[in-house]
Amino acid sequence: MFIENDVRIGDRVTVKCGVQLWDGLRVEDDVFIGPNATFTNDPMPRSRQRLGSVLETRLCRGASVGANATVLPGITIGQNAMVGAGAVVTRNVPPHAIVAGNPARIVRYASTADTFQPSSSNPPSREPLSAKIPGVELLRAPIIEDLRGNLSVRELGNGLPFIPERFFVIFDVPTKEVRGEHAHRVCKQFLGRVNK
């Protein structure tokens, strides 16, 4: 294996044969990197042109990268996520996700309990946020990050033309991805919009 200059490797990391760790790679504790896994740090490589700055690629604690997988530059592989052998990772992988294929797609999660965990950057809260308008209460909803697009969900009581049991907000869906491939025996829907 080969380790370039600006590489950080945590504790209890396993790196198998045939791996090159290039500048900009950050490997946290307890990560497994399989044989011949490939990391890149230049999104547009050209012969005889030096790279001005490298994109940081991060393998979070407990992540695993299978044999012959390729990870493009600037990618984050989330905590305890798994990249299948031969996968080509072109987008960030959320925590606990298992991805495979070219391009890599989520095939399942490490366990069903981990499937719908909210993002640590936006934890769920039952405490109302401060609202300066009398009678208005702002609630923070969890965000579940996914390669297919992000999702937010909350239970609610009334206020629409029908009484919903729950609602989902789907946003940041890449143009080639499809969300919501399921059906209900009886379904009423209300379409809203997320403003950022």
N, C-alpha and C positions, 0 to 999 in steps of 0.2 A: 504494500500500500504506500501511498505518498501523501504527505501532509504539507500544504503550502504555508505561507507566513502568517496570515491573519485568520487563523482558525481557532475556535474555542471549543474544548471538549470537556464535558462534565465527568462525574464519577460513575464507575461501574458501567461504562460504555463498551459494547462489543462491536468491533469493526473487523469484518472478514477480509479475505484476500481479494486483490484486484480492485480495491476502492481507492479513488483519489479524492482527497478533501481539499477543495480549493478555497482561496481567500473569500471571506464573507460568510463562511459556514459557521453556524452556532449550534452546537450539539449539547443539549441539557443532559442531566443525569439519567441513568438506566435506559439509554437508547440502544437499540439493536440495528446494525447496518449489515445487510447480507452481502454475500460475495458479488463482486462486479457491479454493485449499485453505482449509478453515475449521478454526480451533482454538477450543475453548471452555474456560472456566475456572470455570464455575458449574454444578454438576450439577442444581440445582433453581432455575432463574431465575424471578423474579417481578418484575412491574412495580413500579417505585418502591421497591424494597427493595435497599439496598446490601449487597454481599457482604462478610461479616466477614473471611474469609480465603480466598485462592484456592488451588486444588490445583495442584501443580507438574506440568507436562507436559514430558517430556524427549524430544528427538530426538537419539539418540546418533550418534557420528561416522559419517559416510558414509551415513546413512539418506536415503531418498528418499520424498517424499510426492507422489503424482500429482495432476493437475488435478481440482478439485472434490471432493477427498476431505474427509471430516469426521473430526476427531480429538476424542473426548470428553475431559473434564478428568481429570487425574491419570494419564494414560496414558504409558507409556514405549515408544518405538519403538526397538528394539535396533540395535546397530551393523550397518551395511550392509544393514539390512532395507529392503524396498520396499513401499509402500502403493499399490495400484492406483488408477487414476483413478476417482473416484466412490465409492470404498469408504467405509464408515462404521466407524471403529475404536472398538470398545467395550471392548477388553481389551488388555493389554500384548502387544506383538509381539516374539517372541524374535529374537536376532541372526540375520541372513542369511535370515530368512523373507520370503516374498513373499505378501502378503495381498490379497484382493479380495472385493468383494461387500458386502451389507448384511444382517446384520452381517459385518464382515470375517472371513474364514477363511483359514487357510494353504492356498495352492494348490500351492506347491512351495517349494524353497529356492534360494538364489542359485546353488549348485552342489552336486552330490552329496557332495563332500568336506565341505561345511559342514552337511549335514543332521543328523548326529549328533555335534555337538561338545558336550562337557559344559559346563555353566554355569560361568562363571569364579568364581562364589561357592562352588562345591563341586568343585574340580578332582579328577580321579582320582588315586589314590595307591596304590602297591604297598607302601608302608611301613605296617606295622601301627600302629594307634593304641595308646596305652598302655591296657592292661586290667589291673585289679587282681585279677582272678580267675585263679589258676594254670591254664594250659592253654587259656585263652580268648584268641583273637586277633580284634581288631576291624579290619575293612577299610573304607575309605571308597570308595563307589561313585559314579560320575559321575551327575549329574542333567541330563537333557536337557529343557529347558523348552519347552513347546508350548502354543498356544492351546487345544488339545483336551484337555490334561491333561499332567502331567509323567511322565517315564519314567526308570527307572534299570535298568542292565543290567550283568551280570558273567558271566564264564565260571566254571564250577566243575566239580569232579570227582565227588564222591559224597556220601552221607549221607542220601539219600532212598530210597524204595522202588524207585527205578530210577536209572540213571546219567544225569543230565541233561547236555546239551551247553552250555546257557546258561540264564539266567533273566532275566526282566523284572519289574520292579516298577512298576506304574502307579498314580499317586495324584494327588490334587487335580484330578480330572476334573470339569469343570462338568456339571451335571445334564442338559443337553441335548446333550452331546457323546458320541460313540461312539469307543472306541479298540479296537484289535485286530481290524480287519476284514480278516483274512487267514486262510489255512488251511494245514495241513501234510498231506502224504500219510499219514504215520504220526505220531501225537501222543499223548503221555502228559502229564498236567498235575497240578500240585500247587498248591493254593490256600493262600496265606499272607496275613498282614495287616501293614500298616505302622503302627507306633505312633509318634506324634510327641511 
